[in-house]
Amino acid sequence: MSSDQTRQRAEQSFKKEDRARDAQKAMMEYEAQARAIREKTARLKALRLAKEAKAQAEEPPARPTERRRTRRHK
């Protein structure tokens, strides 16, 4: 095996390891983003449910019914 072939194999091995590290880093970033989205969604859902529960607990004041005006014909 010549030194040229050895060098090529070493470069290929380095590139393969580099791609594996990049893939691992990308996967970690993807998982972190997914976790952040799930946490944010859960927080917003809790806020929405609390708001809905509060709105149901508070009865809106009774509105007086409005009379419709009728037009008088001449």
LUMVEX-50508 format. One record per residue (C-alpha): residue in three letters; z, y, x. Coordinates in steps of 0.25 Angstrom, whole numbers. Example, Ala and Ser with C-alpha at 12.3 -4.5 7.8 and 13.67 -1.06 7.14 Angstrom:
2
+-----+-------+-------+-------+
|   r |    up | north |  east |
+-----+-------+-------+-------+
| ALA |    31 |   -18 |    49 |
| SER |    29 |    -4 |    55 |
+-----+-------+-------+-------+
//
This chain:
74
+-----+-------+-------+-------+
|   r |    up | north |  east |
+-----+-------+-------+-------+
| MET |     0 |     0 |     0 |
| SER |    -4 |    13 |     6 |
| SER |     5 |    26 |     6 |
| ASP |    -5 |    32 |    -4 |
| GLN |    -2 |    21 |   -14 |
| THR |    13 |    22 |   -12 |
| ARG |    12 |    37 |   -14 |
| GLN |     4 |    35 |   -27 |
| ARG |    14 |    25 |   -32 |
| ALA |    26 |    34 |   -29 |
| GLU |    19 |    46 |   -36 |
| GLN |    16 |    37 |   -48 |
| SER |    31 |    32 |   -48 |
| PHE |    36 |    46 |   -47 |
| LYS |    27 |    51 |   -58 |
| LYS |    32 |    39 |   -67 |
| GLU |    46 |    43 |   -64 |
| ASP |    44 |    57 |   -67 |
| ARG |    37 |    54 |   -80 |
| ALA |    49 |    45 |   -84 |
| ARG |    59 |    57 |   -81 |
| ASP |    50 |    66 |   -89 |
| ALA |    50 |    57 |  -101 |
| GLN |    65 |    55 |  -100 |
| LYS |    67 |    70 |  -100 |
| ALA |    58 |    72 |  -111 |
| MET |    65 |    61 |  -120 |
| MET |    78 |    67 |  -117 |
| GLU |    73 |    81 |  -121 |
| TYR |    67 |    75 |  -134 |
| GLU |    80 |    68 |  -137 |
| ALA |    88 |    81 |  -135 |
| GLN |    79 |    88 |  -144 |
| ALA |    80 |    78 |  -155 |
| ARG |    95 |    78 |  -154 |
| ALA |    95 |    93 |  -155 |
| ILE |    86 |    93 |  -168 |
| ARG |    95 |    82 |  -174 |
| GLU |   107 |    90 |  -171 |
| LYS |   101 |   103 |  -177 |
| THR |    96 |    96 |  -189 |
| ALA |   110 |    90 |  -192 |
| ARG |   116 |   104 |  -190 |
| LEU |   106 |   110 |  -200 |
| LYS |   108 |    99 |  -210 |
| ALA |   123 |   101 |  -210 |
| LEU |   122 |   116 |  -212 |
| ARG |   112 |   114 |  -223 |
| LEU |   121 |   104 |  -230 |
| ALA |   133 |   113 |  -228 |
| LYS |   125 |   124 |  -234 |
| GLU |   120 |   116 |  -246 |
| ALA |   135 |   111 |  -249 |
| LYS |   140 |   125 |  -248 |
| ALA |   129 |   129 |  -258 |
| GLN |   132 |   118 |  -268 |
| ALA |   147 |   121 |  -267 |
| GLU |   145 |   136 |  -271 |
| GLU |   140 |   137 |  -285 |
| PRO |   130 |   149 |  -286 |
| PRO |   135 |   159 |  -296 |
| ALA |   130 |   158 |  -310 |
| ARG |   118 |   167 |  -312 |
| PRO |   117 |   174 |  -325 |
| THR |   104 |   170 |  -332 |
| GLU |    94 |   181 |  -334 |
| ARG |    88 |   183 |  -347 |
| ARG |    73 |   184 |  -347 |
| ARG |    67 |   197 |  -353 |
| THR |    57 |   195 |  -363 |
| ARG |    46 |   205 |  -365 |
| ARG |    45 |   212 |  -378 |
| HIS |    32 |   212 |  -384 |
| LYS |    27 |   225 |  -391 |
+-----+-------+-------+-------+
//
